[in-house]
Amino acid sequence: MTDSRARTTADGPSGRVIAVVPLRGGGNGKSRLAEDLDPEERDRLVAVLARHVVRTLLLVVDRVVVVTGDVAYASKAVGRDTRVDVFEQVRAGLNGAVADGHEFALAGAAKRVVVVHADLPVLAPGDVRDLVRAPGPVVIAPDRAEEGTNALVLHRSVGDWEFRFGPGSYAAHTAEADRLGVEPHVLRGPGTGVDLDTPADWAELPENVRESLRKKLRSA
Protein backbone atom coordinates (compact mmCIF):
# COMPACT_ATOMS: atom_id res chain seq x y z
CA MET A 1 0.00 0.00 0.00
CA THR A 2 1.43 3.39 -0.92
CA ASP A 3 1.77 6.27 1.50
CA SER A 4 -0.88 8.33 -0.34
CA ARG A 5 -3.40 5.54 -0.13
CA ALA A 6 -2.66 5.07 3.56
CA ARG A 7 -3.34 8.76 4.23
CA THR A 8 -6.57 8.72 2.24
CA THR A 9 -7.75 5.59 4.02
CA ALA A 10 -6.87 6.95 7.43
CA ASP A 11 -8.06 10.52 7.55
CA GLY A 12 -8.29 12.14 4.14
CA PRO A 13 -5.48 13.36 1.87
CA SER A 14 -4.00 15.73 4.47
CA GLY A 15 -4.34 13.43 7.46
CA ARG A 16 -0.84 12.24 8.27
CA VAL A 17 -0.96 9.31 10.70
CA ILE A 18 2.12 8.24 12.66
CA ALA A 19 2.23 5.22 14.96
CA VAL A 20 4.34 5.03 18.11
CA VAL A 21 5.54 1.63 19.33
CA PRO A 22 7.43 1.50 22.65
CA LEU A 23 9.81 -1.47 22.78
CA ARG A 24 11.89 -2.85 25.61
CA GLY A 25 15.06 -4.81 24.99
CA GLY A 26 14.59 -8.54 24.31
CA GLY A 27 15.40 -10.71 27.33
CA ASN A 28 14.54 -7.82 29.64
CA GLY A 29 10.95 -7.99 28.45
CA LYS A 30 8.22 -10.56 29.03
CA SER A 31 9.50 -11.30 32.54
CA ARG A 32 6.21 -12.97 33.43
CA LEU A 33 7.07 -15.68 30.91
CA ALA A 34 10.42 -16.37 32.60
CA GLU A 35 9.28 -19.73 34.00
CA ASP A 36 8.53 -20.95 30.47
CA LEU A 37 11.11 -19.12 28.35
CA ASP A 38 14.78 -18.36 28.99
CA PRO A 39 16.17 -14.88 28.21
CA GLU A 40 17.21 -15.87 24.67
CA GLU A 41 13.76 -17.26 23.89
CA ARG A 42 12.11 -14.17 25.33
CA ASP A 43 14.47 -12.07 23.23
CA ARG A 44 13.26 -13.84 20.08
CA LEU A 45 9.62 -13.61 21.14
CA VAL A 46 9.79 -9.85 21.71
CA ALA A 47 11.41 -9.42 18.29
CA VAL A 48 8.87 -11.60 16.49
CA LEU A 49 5.92 -9.79 18.06
CA ALA A 50 7.38 -6.34 17.46
CA ARG A 51 8.15 -7.11 13.82
CA HIS A 52 4.57 -8.31 13.31
CA VAL A 53 3.10 -5.17 14.89
CA VAL A 54 5.32 -2.78 12.94
CA ARG A 55 4.72 -4.50 9.60
CA THR A 56 0.98 -4.51 10.22
CA LEU A 57 0.97 -0.81 11.08
CA LEU A 58 2.92 0.04 7.93
CA LEU A 59 0.09 -1.33 5.81
CA VAL A 60 -2.10 1.52 7.04
CA VAL A 61 -0.19 4.42 8.61
CA ASP A 62 2.36 6.80 7.11
CA ARG A 63 5.24 6.19 9.51
CA VAL A 64 6.12 4.15 12.58
CA VAL A 65 8.24 5.49 15.43
CA VAL A 66 9.85 2.82 17.64
CA VAL A 67 11.03 4.21 20.98
CA THR A 68 13.38 2.03 22.99
CA GLY A 69 16.11 1.83 25.56
CA ASP A 70 18.11 -0.47 23.25
CA VAL A 71 18.39 0.97 19.75
CA ALA A 72 20.61 -1.81 18.40
CA TYR A 73 18.22 -4.54 19.52
CA ALA A 74 15.08 -2.69 18.34
CA SER A 75 16.58 -1.88 14.93
CA LYS A 76 17.43 -5.52 14.35
CA ALA A 77 14.04 -6.68 15.67
CA VAL A 78 11.83 -4.53 13.44
CA GLY A 79 14.02 -4.59 10.32
CA ARG A 80 14.91 -1.83 7.91
CA ASP A 81 12.24 0.33 6.32
CA THR A 82 12.47 3.94 5.25
CA ARG A 83 9.15 4.61 6.98
CA VAL A 84 10.38 3.42 10.39
CA ASP A 85 12.29 5.63 12.85
CA VAL A 86 14.02 3.94 15.78
CA PHE A 87 15.42 6.15 18.51
CA GLU A 88 16.49 5.93 22.13
CA GLN A 89 14.04 7.19 24.68
CA VAL A 90 14.94 10.21 26.79
CA ARG A 91 12.29 10.06 29.49
CA ALA A 92 12.25 7.10 31.87
CA GLY A 93 9.81 4.21 31.81
CA LEU A 94 7.04 3.12 29.46
CA ASN A 95 5.07 6.35 29.71
CA GLY A 96 8.23 8.34 29.17
CA ALA A 97 8.98 6.37 26.01
CA VAL A 98 5.45 6.94 24.70
CA ALA A 99 5.65 10.65 25.51
CA ASP A 100 8.94 10.87 23.60
CA GLY A 101 7.40 9.13 20.60
CA HIS A 102 4.27 11.28 20.71
CA GLU A 103 6.38 14.44 20.73
CA PHE A 104 8.46 13.14 17.82
CA ALA A 105 5.32 12.28 15.82
CA LEU A 106 3.78 15.71 16.34
CA ALA A 107 7.04 17.31 15.22
CA GLY A 108 6.67 15.16 12.10
CA ALA A 109 3.32 16.82 11.32
CA ALA A 110 1.14 13.93 12.47
CA LYS A 111 -2.56 14.72 12.49
CA ARG A 112 -3.23 11.58 14.48
CA VAL A 113 -0.81 9.65 16.66
CA VAL A 114 -1.55 5.96 17.17
CA VAL A 115 0.19 4.36 20.17
CA VAL A 116 0.29 0.58 19.90
CA HIS A 117 1.98 -1.95 22.16
CA ALA A 118 4.52 -4.24 20.53
CA ASP A 119 3.04 -7.51 21.80
CA LEU A 120 -0.25 -7.89 19.91
CA PRO A 121 0.05 -11.26 18.13
CA VAL A 122 -3.21 -11.13 16.18
CA LEU A 123 -3.18 -7.43 15.23
CA ALA A 124 -4.45 -7.10 11.64
CA PRO A 125 -4.64 -4.20 9.17
CA GLY A 126 -8.38 -3.98 9.78
CA ASP A 127 -7.76 -3.30 13.46
CA VAL A 128 -5.41 -0.45 12.57
CA ARG A 129 -7.86 1.01 10.05
CA ASP A 130 -10.58 0.90 12.70
CA LEU A 131 -8.30 2.80 15.07
CA VAL A 132 -7.47 5.62 12.68
CA ARG A 133 -11.02 5.89 11.31
CA ALA A 134 -12.69 5.97 14.72
CA PRO A 135 -14.43 9.27 15.48
CA GLY A 136 -13.35 11.80 18.04
CA PRO A 137 -10.04 13.19 19.23
CA VAL A 138 -9.30 10.31 21.66
CA VAL A 139 -9.68 6.60 20.93
CA ILE A 140 -8.94 3.98 23.59
CA ALA A 141 -8.59 0.28 22.75
CA PRO A 142 -8.61 -1.73 25.99
CA ASP A 143 -7.33 -5.26 26.45
CA ARG A 144 -9.87 -8.05 26.61
CA ALA A 145 -10.08 -7.80 30.41
CA GLU A 146 -10.73 -4.06 30.03
CA GLU A 147 -7.99 -3.30 32.54
CA GLY A 148 -5.08 -2.22 30.35
CA THR A 149 -4.80 -0.09 27.21
CA ASN A 150 -3.34 -1.88 24.18
CA ALA A 151 -3.76 1.03 21.76
CA LEU A 152 -4.51 4.72 22.04
CA VAL A 153 -5.17 7.35 19.36
CA LEU A 154 -4.76 11.07 19.95
CA HIS A 155 -5.62 13.83 17.51
CA ARG A 156 -2.99 16.55 17.46
CA SER A 157 -5.59 18.97 18.84
CA VAL A 158 -5.48 17.14 22.18
CA GLY A 159 -3.03 19.05 24.35
CA ASP A 160 -1.49 18.36 27.77
CA TRP A 161 -2.28 14.64 27.64
CA GLU A 162 -0.63 12.55 30.36
CA PHE A 163 0.04 8.96 29.35
CA ARG A 164 -0.97 6.45 32.02
CA PHE A 165 0.05 3.06 30.68
CA GLY A 166 0.48 0.37 33.30
CA PRO A 167 -1.92 -1.48 35.64
CA GLY A 168 -5.43 -0.08 35.37
CA SER A 169 -4.54 2.11 32.41
CA TYR A 170 -7.92 1.76 30.70
CA ALA A 171 -9.67 3.46 33.61
CA ALA A 172 -6.76 5.90 34.00
CA HIS A 173 -6.86 6.95 30.34
CA THR A 174 -10.63 7.32 30.49
CA ALA A 175 -10.16 9.58 33.52
CA GLU A 176 -7.47 11.53 31.66
CA ALA A 177 -9.87 12.19 28.78
CA ASP A 178 -12.49 13.31 31.29
CA ARG A 179 -9.93 15.67 32.88
CA LEU A 180 -9.46 17.32 29.50
CA GLY A 181 -13.19 17.48 28.82
CA VAL A 182 -13.02 14.96 25.96
CA GLU A 183 -15.41 12.08 25.38
CA PRO A 184 -13.23 9.09 24.40
CA HIS A 185 -14.28 6.62 21.76
CA VAL A 186 -13.77 3.08 23.08
CA LEU A 187 -12.81 0.55 20.43
CA ARG A 188 -12.93 -3.14 21.28
CA GLY A 189 -11.21 -4.92 18.41
CA PRO A 190 -10.14 -8.56 18.02
CA GLY A 191 -6.54 -7.67 17.29
CA THR A 192 -6.16 -4.87 19.82
CA GLY A 193 -7.76 -6.83 22.64
CA VAL A 194 -5.22 -9.67 22.70
CA ASP A 195 -1.73 -9.14 24.08
CA LEU A 196 0.88 -11.68 25.14
CA ASP A 197 2.28 -11.17 28.63
CA THR A 198 1.58 -14.32 30.63
CA PRO A 199 1.33 -18.11 30.20
CA ALA A 200 -2.45 -17.69 30.42
CA ASP A 201 -2.34 -15.28 27.46
CA TRP A 202 -0.41 -17.89 25.47
CA ALA A 203 -2.91 -20.63 26.37
CA GLU A 204 -5.83 -18.48 25.21
CA LEU A 205 -4.37 -17.84 21.75
CA PRO A 206 -5.93 -19.80 18.87
CA GLU A 207 -3.86 -22.89 18.06
CA ASN A 208 -3.02 -21.62 14.56
CA VAL A 209 -1.60 -18.42 16.07
CA ARG A 210 0.47 -20.38 18.59
CA GLU A 211 1.83 -22.63 15.84
CA SER A 212 2.70 -19.62 13.67
CA LEU A 213 4.57 -18.05 16.58
CA ARG A 214 6.41 -21.31 17.27
CA LYS A 215 7.61 -21.43 13.65
CA LYS A 216 8.74 -17.81 13.74
CA LEU A 217 10.57 -18.35 17.03
CA ARG A 218 12.40 -21.37 15.62
CA SER A 219 13.53 -19.38 12.61
CA ALA A 220 14.24 -16.09 14.42
N, C-alpha and C positions, 0 to 999 in steps of 0.2 A: 504494500500500500504506500503510495507516495505521500510526502508531507502535506501537499495541498489537499489531498483527499481526506487525510486525517483531520485537518483543521475544519474542513467543511462538515465532516461527520460530527465533530465534537461540538462546535459552537459557532458555526458560520465562518466565512472566509477570513475574518480578522480575529478569530478567537484562538489565540495561541494557547495550547495546553501543555504544561510541563509536569511530569511526574517526579516525585521525590521518593527514593527508596533508601531508608537507613539500613546499614549492613554491618554487623559485628564481624570480627575475624573468626574464621572457621572453628577450630576446636574450642575456642572460648565461648561459642554460642551453643544453644541447645543443651544446656547443662542438665536439664531435667530428663534427658535421654541418656545420661552418663552410665546408667546401669545396663543399658542395652547396647550402646555404641561407644567405642573408644574414641579418643580425641581425633585420630586420623579419619575414622568413619564419620564423625560429626562434621569434620572439616569438609569432607566430600558432600555430605548431605546439605550443608548450608550453601555450598557452591551450586549444587544442582537446583535447589529451590530458587535461589536468587537468579540464576540464569533463566529459569522458566518464567519468573515474574517479569524480568526486564524484557525478554523477548516478546512476551504477551503484550506488555504495555506499548512497545514500539509499533505494534500493529495498529494502534489507535492514536496515540499522543504524538506530539511534535518532538519532544526530547525527554530523556530520562536523566535525572541527577541522582547519582549514588553517593551517599555521604557515609564515611566510614572512619574508624580509627586505624585501619590497616589498608592503605591504598594499594600496596603490591598484591595482597591477597584478593581484594575486591576487584581489581582490574583483571586479574587472571580468571576470577570466578565468573564475571559477567561477559567477558570477551570484548573484542574490539568492535566498535561501531561509531561512526562519526556523529551519531545523534545521542551518544551517551557521554556524560561528564562524570568522572570519578574524582572526588577530592576529599581531603582529610578534614574531619570535623574540627571546629574551633571550640564550641561550647561543649560542656561535659554531658554525658549521659544520652539516653535515647531522645528525650525531648530537646536537648541541645542540638543533636544531630539533625533532627527534623526542622528545628528553627533555622539552622544554617542553610539547609537545603531550600526551605521556603524563601528565605531572603535572596538566595542565589537565583531561584526561579523568577521571582518578581523583578530582579535586576535584568533578567533575560526577557522581559516584556511578556511574561505569562499573564493571560487573562484569567485562567483557572489553574490552580495548583492541586494536583492529585497526590496525596500521600498514601503510599501502599506498603504494607509490610512485605518483607522478602521471603516469607515462609508460607505462601498460599499455593498448595500443590495442585489445586483444580481451577485456579484462576483462568478464565477464558476471555477472548476479545469481547464477547458480548457483555461480560461483567464490567469491563472497562468502559465500553460505550455507554452502558447504563449509568455509570458514575458520572461521566462528563456531560451526559444529556439531562441528568436529573435537574429539576427546577430549583431555584433559590440559590442564595449565596453560600450556604453551608450544607454539605451533604455528609452524613455519617453512616458508615457501613459497619454495623456491629458484628462480632463473632456470633456463632450459633447459640452460645449460652447467653448472649446479650449482656455480657460483662465487659469485654474488651472492645477496642476499636481496631478493625483490620484495615480500614481505608477511610480517608477523610478528604473531602474536596472543599477548597476555599476559593471563592471569587476574589480577585485582587481588591475589590472594594471593601472587603472585610479587614478592618484595621485593629491593631492591638490584641490579636488573638494569642492566647496562651495555650500551647500544646500541653496535653495532660495524658499522654500515653502511659500505660502501666496498669496495675490492678484497678478495676472499676472505671476504666477510662470512658466507657460508653456513657455512663451517668455523668462523669466529669465533663466530657465534651458537650453533652446536652446542656449542662449547667453553664458552661462557658458561652454557648450560643445565647442562652437566656440572659446572661450578664450583659451581652452586647446588644440585646434587644432584637435578636434574629431568630426566626422560626426555622429550625433545622429540618431538612428533608432526610428521613431515615430510609435507607435502602438495604433491604435484606436479600442479598443475592447468593446463588449457590456457590460461586467461586470466591466471593469475599467473606463468606461465613465460615469457611473451613481453613484453619491454620494447623501447623504441625509443631507442637511444643512438647507433648507428653506421649508416653506409650499408649494411653487411652486414645489420643488423637490418631495415632497410627492405626490402632485396631478398628477405628470407626471409618477409615478410608475405604472406598470400594476396592475390591480385590484387584481390578484391572489397574487402578491407580497405584496400589502398592507394588504390583509386579513391574509396572513401568519405572517406578522409582528404584526398585532393586536393580533393574538392568542398567539404569543410568549411573547408579552408585558403583556397580562393578566396572563400568567403563570409564568412570571419572578419573 
